[in-house]
Amino acid sequence: MGKLFRCSEIEIGHLVIFIFRRRILACSVGFILIISTLTPCQVPVSLGQVKPNDRPFNLLVLGDSVLWGEGLKTEHKTWYQVKSWLSENTGRAVIERIEAHSGAVIESRDTIGSIIVGDGEVNLTLPTVRSQVDAALHYYKDGSKVDLVLVNGCANDIDAQNLLNPAITTAEIHRMTEAKCGAPVERLLRKITSSFPNAHVIITGYYPFFSKKTREDVFIKALARRFFKNDPDSPRMSSRVTLERLTANSKGWYEASNKSIADAVAKVNTGLGSSGSNSRIVFVEIHFLPEHSFGAKETQLWGLDHSPFKRLLVFLSLGKIQIETNDELRKQRNASCDELYKRRMSETRDEKEDRKKQRLICRYAALGHPNQNGAQLYADAITSQLKSVISEAGWIRELQAR
């Protein structure tokens, strides 16, 4: 690539593949809840009896773009909604520490050359989620201070281009998902529970990107053409067949990632000697309906701005005006991406082309991530689990005298 974005089917297909390759939404979310023991005489109490605790509640957020809240204003992010719920239901001030960022992988052999960017919207693989744990521990000094950790990961470790390749079988998707969302997630959870010994962990799953409700439009046609172009010896697929295979692979990814993460949670819980209602780690599955998938009429994922006015501007400018994503932070992200990938002195032609491609990927990184409704869906799934443990976790510590 390297040229300015044009509203053509082929280039949109390239864009979608690049975006999902580096950033998936993806999705395995986690929390750590502090466990305090109730005295034998204590019984469950109504939230109306709660008095504000004398210590603020520490909320730590780890993971990738889904928990960072790609494209969302702060008040619409999942972690912020959970923070507000906790404050209201515990009577305590909640202080957040955000280590999650877009593009993060769980673990990587390449641990050097990490670019420091102040904007979590910019998709970079480093720091890894494991490194985020280390950074948080350094910040808190004492890991026992953390009351709750939101964490997810493993989608970026798979390389999302594999999820967008209709030539890959569902069986291969299962194999790759089990490899990246199984043992790596288990190692991550062990690291989190040992680093924050008083914490309870809630980790959420991801969502299927395509479904039978995804419209067979320019994106699907472009994907079909792209893979035929890259492999001219393979049988040419129509956009209908392409969408069918992508839908099957999305379902396979969703099911395999849920199972792998749930299995990892069970193994770590067993090692910790916790189970049932007393489990330190709880897996939260995200029930994402077909009509909420990418490109569906009622999608809960960010897409492109297809407003009539925007289409007219693109047409009248002969493609000089770029199509924009429809998320809330596109202007902020564009500025950060332009700064990170600005022109360098003495760069070669290949370096220039690669820089422009990476800048384009960065600009359109919100594609396929939960929008306001999608983030609310995540928050509701998380708080639904918190309702059953909020008293047992010891977060409500002072009660009004009866």
C-alpha positions in Angstrom: 0.0 0.0 0.0 1.5 3.3 1.0 -0.9 5.5 -1.0 -3.7 7.6 0.4 -6.8 5.6 1.1 -9.2 5.3 -1.7 -12.8 4.2 -1.6 -12.2 1.1 -3.8 -13.2 -2.5 -3.0 -9.7 -3.8 -3.2 -8.1 -1.2 -1.0 -10.9 -1.5 1.6 -10.2 -5.3 1.6 -6.5 -4.6 2.2 -7.5 -2.2 5.0 -9.8 -4.7 6.8 -7.1 -7.4 6.6 -4.3 -5.1 7.9 -6.6 -3.7 10.7 -7.7 -7.2 12.0 -4.1 -8.5 11.5 -2.7 -6.1 14.1 -5.8 -5.6 16.2 -8.6 -7.8 16.9 -11.2 -7.3 18.9 -11.1 -9.6 20.3 -11.1 -10.4 23.5 -10.5 -12.2 26.6 -11.2 -9.8 29.6 -10.1 -10.3 33.3 -10.7 -9.0 36.8 -9.1 -9.5 40.1 -11.3 -9.2 43.2 -9.9 -9.0 46.7 -11.0 -11.8 49.0 -11.8 -11.0 52.6 -13.2 -13.5 55.0 -16.6 -12.9 56.6 -16.8 -13.6 60.3 -19.1 -16.6 61.2 -21.8 -14.3 62.5 -22.0 -12.2 59.3 -24.9 -12.6 56.9 -25.5 -11.1 53.4 -26.5 -7.5 53.7 -28.4 -5.1 51.5 -26.5 -2.5 49.7 -28.5 0.1 51.5 -26.7 -0.7 54.7 -23.3 0.1 53.3 -21.2 2.9 54.6 -18.2 4.3 52.6 -15.0 2.4 53.3 -12.1 4.2 54.7 -9.8 3.0 51.9 -10.2 3.7 48.1 -10.9 0.7 45.9 -8.0 0.0 43.5 -9.0 -1.1 40.0 -6.3 -2.3 37.6 -7.0 -2.8 33.9 -4.8 -5.0 31.8 -5.1 -6.4 28.3 -5.6 -5.3 24.7 -7.8 -2.9 22.7 -11.1 -4.4 23.9 -10.5 -3.5 27.6 -8.6 -0.3 26.6 -11.9 0.7 24.9 -10.7 1.4 21.3 -12.5 4.3 19.8 -14.6 5.1 22.9 -14.7 8.2 25.0 -13.7 7.5 28.6 -17.2 7.5 30.0 -18.3 4.9 27.4 -15.4 2.4 28.0 -16.2 -0.9 29.7 -13.8 -0.4 32.6 -15.3 3.1 33.3 -18.8 1.7 33.5 -17.6 -1.1 35.8 -15.8 1.5 37.9 -19.0 3.6 38.3 -21.0 0.5 39.2 -18.4 -0.5 41.9 -18.4 3.0 43.4 -22.2 3.1 43.6 -22.5 -0.4 45.0 -19.6 -0.4 47.5 -19.9 3.2 48.7 -16.1 3.6 48.1 -14.1 5.8 45.9 -12.6 3.8 43.0 -9.2 4.6 41.6 -8.3 3.1 38.3 -4.8 2.2 36.9 -4.9 1.6 33.1 -2.1 -0.5 31.7 -4.1 -2.0 28.8 -3.5 -0.7 25.3 -4.4 -1.4 21.7 -2.5 -4.2 19.9 -1.1 -5.9 23.0 -0.1 -9.6 22.9 0.1 -11.8 25.9 3.7 -12.7 25.5 6.5 -12.2 22.9 10.1 -13.2 22.5 10.7 -9.7 21.1 11.0 -7.7 24.3 13.3 -4.9 23.1 12.7 -1.9 21.0 9.3 -1.1 22.6 8.0 2.3 21.4 6.6 4.4 24.2 3.4 6.1 23.1 1.1 8.0 25.5 -2.0 7.2 23.5 -3.5 3.7 24.1 -5.4 4.0 20.9 -2.2 3.4 18.9 -1.9 -0.3 18.1 1.5 -1.7 19.3 2.2 -5.3 20.4 4.5 -4.1 23.2 4.3 -3.8 26.2 2.9 -7.3 26.4 0.1 -8.1 28.9 2.7 -9.9 31.0 4.8 -6.8 31.0 1.7 -4.8 32.0 1.5 -6.9 35.1 5.1 -6.0 36.0 4.5 -2.3 35.3 1.5 -2.4 37.6 3.3 -4.2 40.4 6.1 -1.5 40.1 3.5 1.2 40.3 1.7 -0.2 43.4 4.9 -1.3 45.1 2.7 -3.7 47.1 0.5 -6.0 45.0 -1.8 -6.7 47.9 -3.2 -3.2 47.5 -5.0 -4.1 44.3 -8.7 -4.9 44.7 -9.8 -5.7 41.2 -8.0 -6.4 37.9 -9.7 -6.3 34.5 -7.7 -8.4 32.1 -8.1 -9.9 28.6 -5.9 -11.2 25.8 -4.8 -13.8 23.2 -6.6 -12.4 20.0 -3.6 -10.4 18.9 -1.3 -13.4 19.5 -3.1 -15.4 16.8 -2.5 -12.9 14.0 -6.0 -11.9 12.9 -5.2 -12.2 9.2 -5.7 -15.9 9.8 -9.2 -15.2 11.0 -9.8 -13.2 7.8 -8.5 -15.9 5.4 -11.4 -17.9 4.0 -8.9 -20.4 2.7 -8.0 -21.5 6.2 -10.2 -24.3 7.6 -12.2 -24.1 10.8 -10.0 -27.0 12.1 -6.9 -24.9 11.6 -8.6 -22.0 13.4 -9.3 -24.3 16.4 -5.7 -25.5 16.5 -4.2 -21.9 16.4 -6.7 -20.7 19.0 -6.0 -23.5 21.4 -2.3 -22.9 21.1 -2.5 -19.1 21.8 -5.5 -18.9 24.2 -4.7 -22.0 26.3 -1.3 -22.3 27.9 -0.4 -18.6 27.4 -3.5 -17.5 29.2 -2.9 -20.0 32.0 0.6 -18.7 32.5 -0.7 -15.1 32.5 -3.4 -15.9 35.1 -0.8 -17.6 37.4 1.4 -14.5 37.1 -1.5 -12.2 38.0 -2.7 -14.2 41.0 0.8 -14.4 42.4 1.6 -10.7 41.8 -1.7 -9.6 43.4 -2.2 -12.2 46.1 -5.5 -10.7 47.6 -7.2 -10.5 44.2 -10.0 -12.3 42.6 -9.8 -12.6 38.7 -12.6 -12.3 36.2 -11.5 -12.9 32.6 -13.9 -12.4 29.7 -14.1 -14.0 26.3 -14.2 -12.5 22.8 -16.9 -12.3 20.1 -17.5 -13.7 16.6 -16.6 -11.1 14.0 -18.8 -12.3 11.2 -22.2 -14.0 11.2 -25.2 -14.8 8.9 -26.4 -11.3 9.6 -23.2 -9.7 8.1 -24.1 -8.0 4.9 -22.5 -9.3 1.7 -21.1 -5.9 0.7 -17.9 -4.3 -0.6 -15.8 -5.6 2.2 -16.7 -9.3 1.6 -16.2 -8.9 -2.2 -12.8 -7.2 -1.6 -11.7 -10.0 0.7 -12.6 -12.6 -1.9 -10.7 -10.8 -4.6 -7.7 -10.2 -2.4 -7.2 -13.9 -1.6 -7.7 -15.0 -5.2 -5.1 -12.4 -6.2 -2.6 -13.7 -3.6 -3.1 -17.3 -4.6 -4.2 -17.5 -8.2 -3.9 -21.3 -8.2 -6.6 -21.7 -5.6 -10.3 -22.0 -6.6 -11.9 -18.6 -7.0 -14.5 -17.9 -4.3 -17.6 -15.8 -4.8 -18.4 -13.2 -2.1 -21.2 -15.5 -0.9 -18.8 -18.4 -0.4 -16.2 -16.1 1.2 -18.8 -14.9 3.7 -19.9 -18.4 4.5 -16.3 -19.5 5.3 -15.6 -16.4 7.3 -18.8 -16.9 9.3 -17.8 -20.5 10.0 -14.3 -19.5 11.1 -15.7 -16.7 13.3 -17.9 -19.2 15.0 -15.0 -21.6 15.4 -12.8 -18.9 16.9 -15.5 -17.8 19.3 -16.2 -21.4 20.5 -12.5 -22.4 20.7 -11.4 -19.2 22.5 -14.2 -19.5 25.0 -13.3 -23.2 25.7 -9.5 -22.6 25.9 -9.8 -19.6 28.3 -12.4 -21.4 30.4 -10.1 -24.5 30.7 -7.1 -22.2 31.6 -9.2 -20.7 34.4 -10.2 -24.0 35.7 -6.6 -25.3 35.9 -5.4 -22.2 37.7 -8.3 -22.3 40.1 -7.5 -25.9 40.9 -3.9 -25.0 41.6 -5.1 -22.2 43.9 -7.4 -24.6 45.8 -10.5 -22.4 44.9 -13.7 -23.6 43.2 -17.4 -22.8 42.9 -18.5 -19.5 44.5 -15.2 -19.1 46.2 -13.2 -19.2 42.9 -10.5 -16.5 42.7 -10.8 -16.5 38.9 -14.2 -16.4 37.0 -14.5 -16.6 33.3 -17.2 -14.3 31.8 -18.4 -15.4 28.4 -19.7 -12.6 26.1 -23.0 -13.6 24.5 -22.7 -11.7 21.2 -25.8 -12.1 19.0 -25.5 -12.6 15.2 -27.1 -9.2 14.5 -24.4 -7.5 16.5 -21.5 -8.8 14.3 -19.4 -6.7 11.9 -21.3 -5.2 9.0 -24.8 -6.2 10.4 -27.6 -3.7 10.5 -27.6 -3.7 14.3 -23.9 -4.1 14.7 -22.3 -3.3 18.0 -18.9 -2.9 16.4 -17.2 0.1 15.0 -17.3 0.4 11.2 -16.7 3.1 8.5 -18.7 6.3 8.2 -21.1 5.5 5.4 -23.2 8.7 5.8 -24.5 10.1 2.5 -22.7 13.4 3.2 -19.4 11.6 3.7 -19.8 9.5 0.6 -20.6 12.6 -1.4 -17.4 14.3 -0.2 -15.3 11.2 -1.2 -16.9 11.1 -4.6 -16.5 14.9 -5.3 -12.8 14.8 -4.1 -12.1 11.8 -6.4 -10.8 9.9 -3.4 -8.6 12.6 -2.0 -10.8 12.9 1.1 -10.4 9.7 3.1 -13.3 7.5 4.4 -13.3 7.7 8.2 -14.2 5.3 10.9 -17.4 6.0 12.8 -15.8 5.9 16.3 -15.6 8.7 18.8 -11.8 9.1 19.0 -10.8 9.0 15.3 -9.4 12.6 15.3 -7.3 12.0 18.4 -6.0 8.6 17.1 -5.3 10.1 13.7 -3.1 12.8 15.3 -1.2 10.2 17.4 -0.7 7.9 14.4 0.5 10.8 12.2 3.0 11.7 14.9 4.3 8.2 15.4 4.6 7.5 11.7 5.7 10.8 10.5 8.3 11.1 7.6 11.8 10.1 8.6 15.0 11.6 7.1 16.8 9.4 4.5 14.1 6.7 4.5 14.2 4.3 1.5 11.3 3.8 -0.8 10.4 0.5 0.8 10.6 2.1 4.3 8.3 4.9 3.1 5.8 2.5 1.8 5.8 0.5 5.0 5.5 3.6 7.1 2.5 4.8 5.2 0.9 1.4 5.4 1.4 1.3 9.2 0.0 4.8 9.6 -3.1 3.7 7.7 -3.5 0.6 9.9 -3.2 2.8 12.9 -5.7 5.4 11.7 -8.4 2.7 11.1 -7.6 0.6 14.1 -11.1 1.0 15.7 -12.7 -1.1 13.0 -14.3 -4.2 14.4 -14.1 -3.2 18.1 -17.1 -2.8 20.4 -18.9 0.5 20.0 -20.9 2.1 22.9 -23.5 -0.7 22.8 -20.8 -3.3 22.6 -18.9 -1.9 25.5 -22.1 -1.8 27.5 -22.7 -5.4 26.7 -19.3 -6.2 28.2 -19.9 -4.1 31.3 -23.2 -5.8 31.9 -21.7 -9.2 31.6 -19.0 -8.3 34.1 -21.2 -6.6 36.7 -23.6 -9.5 36.5 -20.8 -11.7 37.9 -19.7 -9.1 40.5 -23.2 -9.0 42.0 -22.8 -12.5 43.3 -19.4 -11.9 44.9 -19.4 -8.3 46.0 -20.2 -9.1 49.7 -18.1 -12.3 49.9 -15.1 -10.5 48.4 -14.9 -8.1 51.4 -15.4 -5.0 49.3 -18.2 -3.9 51.6 -16.5 -3.5 55.0 -18.5 -1.1 57.1 -22.2 -1.5 57.9 -24.6 0.9 59.6 -25.6 -0.3 63.0 -29.0 -1.9 63.0 
